[in-house]
Amino acid sequence: MAAVILKQIPNLITVIRVLLIAPLIYLLEQQSYYQALWIFFIAGISDGIDGFLAKRFNWKTRFGAILDPLADKLLLVSTMLLLSLNNEMSWWLFGLVTARDLIIVAGAVFYHRALGPYDMQPSRLSKSNTFFQILFVVSLLISLGFYVLPNWYLLTVEVIVYVSTISSGLHYIILWGGRYRRNRMH
């Protein structure tokens, strides 16, 4: 019984991360960037902790495998949306990031319906894209609420996010399109 309860600890941490989205949105809406930075930081730390616990003690569940990346994406997209609404981030970048995610989800649903279950592992390119998106959001929050960062730095990270988002999206289309064609032929 205790093992079953312990196995749920990473899921509980992930649920808490999802619950942190509401105060984060409120703080961003109020343009309380310093406080929003702390919420974003706490959510990031919780992501590391639940991932560590799930891997270290093999406390992995199907629920956690679905909710954890969804929580991360909701946190990131919500933050980007509010930064765009506050005119602190480009709507083009928000649209591009959102379009990439929608294409990936639509592709995964199509692949699953056409060919059945699959094991979708994020590519290195996708992981680096997520890293740069997080770096950009954290950099913006730091610059808006704590210490003004140089424009050249923010612009550089923004350009990297544009490039990595486009590259990652195209990579998934090519990768999964190729897998679909190969599997349809067999």
C-alpha positions in Angstrom: 0.0 0.0 0.0 2.8 2.4 0.9 4.5 1.7 -2.4 1.4 2.6 -4.3 1.1 5.9 -2.4 4.8 6.7 -2.8 4.5 6.1 -6.6 1.9 9.0 -6.7 4.3 11.6 -5.3 5.6 12.7 -8.7 2.0 13.0 -9.9 1.0 15.1 -6.9 4.0 17.4 -7.6 2.9 17.7 -11.3 -0.7 18.5 -10.2 0.7 21.2 -7.9 2.6 22.6 -10.9 -0.6 22.7 -12.9 -2.3 24.6 -10.0 0.5 27.1 -10.0 -0.6 28.2 -13.5 -3.6 30.2 -12.1 -1.5 32.5 -9.8 1.1 32.8 -12.5 -1.5 34.0 -15.0 -2.9 36.4 -12.4 0.6 37.8 -11.6 1.4 38.2 -15.3 -1.9 39.9 -15.9 -1.1 42.3 -13.1 2.4 42.8 -14.6 3.9 41.6 -11.3 6.9 40.2 -13.1 9.1 39.7 -10.1 6.5 37.5 -8.3 5.7 35.8 -11.6 9.4 34.9 -12.0 9.3 33.2 -8.6 6.2 31.2 -9.5 7.8 30.2 -12.8 11.0 29.2 -11.0 9.2 27.1 -8.4 7.3 25.4 -11.1 10.6 24.7 -12.9 12.1 23.2 -9.7 9.0 21.1 -9.2 9.4 19.7 -12.7 13.0 18.7 -11.9 12.0 17.1 -8.6 9.1 15.0 -10.0 11.2 13.9 -12.9 14.0 12.9 -10.6 11.7 10.9 -8.3 9.9 9.2 -11.1 13.2 8.0 -12.7 15.2 7.4 -9.5 12.6 5.3 -7.7 10.8 4.1 -10.8 7.6 5.9 -9.7 6.4 6.3 -13.3 2.8 6.1 -14.2 0.8 6.5 -17.4 -1.0 9.5 -15.8 2.3 11.2 -15.0 3.7 10.4 -18.5 0.8 12.3 -20.0 0.3 15.1 -17.4 4.0 16.0 -16.9 4.7 17.3 -20.4 1.2 18.8 -20.6 1.8 20.7 -17.4 5.1 22.0 -18.7 3.5 23.0 -22.0 0.6 24.7 -20.3 2.9 26.6 -18.0 5.1 27.8 -20.9 2.3 28.6 -23.3 0.3 30.5 -20.7 3.3 32.6 -19.8 4.0 33.3 -23.4 0.4 34.2 -24.0 0.3 36.7 -21.1 3.6 38.2 -22.1 2.2 38.7 -25.6 -1.0 40.2 -24.3 1.1 42.6 -22.2 3.1 43.5 -25.4 6.3 42.2 -23.9 6.7 39.4 -26.4 6.0 39.2 -30.1 2.7 37.8 -31.2 4.5 36.2 -34.2 6.7 34.2 -31.8 3.7 33.1 -29.7 1.8 32.1 -32.8 4.8 30.2 -34.2 5.3 28.3 -30.9 1.6 27.5 -30.7 1.3 26.4 -34.3 4.3 24.1 -33.9 2.7 22.5 -30.8 -0.6 22.1 -32.6 1.0 20.5 -35.6 2.8 18.0 -33.4 -0.3 17.1 -31.5 -2.4 16.8 -34.7 0.3 14.7 -36.2 0.4 12.4 -33.2 -3.3 12.0 -33.2 -3.4 11.3 -36.9 -0.5 8.8 -36.6 -2.2 7.0 -33.6 -5.5 6.7 -35.5 -3.9 5.6 -38.7 -1.3 3.2 -37.4 -2.0 2.6 -33.7 0.0 3.2 -30.5 3.5 4.5 -30.7 6.2 5.6 -28.3 6.7 9.4 -28.9 10.1 10.5 -27.5 11.1 14.1 -27.8 14.0 14.6 -30.1 17.2 16.4 -29.1 16.1 19.2 -31.4 12.8 19.4 -29.6 14.4 19.4 -26.2 16.8 22.2 -27.2 13.8 24.1 -28.5 12.1 23.8 -25.2 15.2 24.8 -23.4 15.5 28.0 -25.5 11.8 28.8 -25.1 12.2 28.5 -21.3 15.4 30.6 -21.4 13.6 33.3 -23.4 10.7 33.4 -21.0 12.9 33.4 -17.9 15.1 36.1 -19.5 12.1 38.2 -20.2 10.7 37.8 -16.7 14.1 38.7 -15.2 14.4 41.7 -17.4 10.9 42.9 -16.6 10.8 42.2 -12.9 14.3 42.0 -11.5 17.2 43.3 -13.6 17.0 44.8 -17.1 18.9 42.6 -19.5 20.6 44.0 -22.6 18.4 44.2 -25.7 21.0 42.4 -27.8 20.8 39.4 -25.4 17.0 39.2 -25.5 17.0 39.6 -29.3 19.6 36.9 -29.7 17.6 34.4 -27.6 14.4 35.4 -29.4 16.0 34.7 -32.8 17.3 31.3 -31.5 13.7 30.5 -30.4 12.3 31.3 -33.8 15.0 29.2 -35.6 14.7 26.3 -33.1 10.9 26.3 -33.2 10.8 26.2 -37.0 13.6 23.6 -37.2 12.0 21.4 -34.6 8.5 21.6 -36.2 9.9 20.7 -39.6 12.0 17.9 -38.0 8.9 16.3 -36.5 7.0 16.6 -39.8 9.8 14.9 -41.7 10.5 12.3 -39.1 6.9 11.2 -38.4 5.9 11.6 -42.0 8.7 9.2 -43.0 7.7 6.7 -40.3 4.1 6.9 -41.4 5.0 6.2 -45.1 7.3 3.3 -44.1 4.7 1.7 -41.8 1.9 2.1 -44.5 4.1 0.3 -47.0 4.6 -2.7 -44.7 
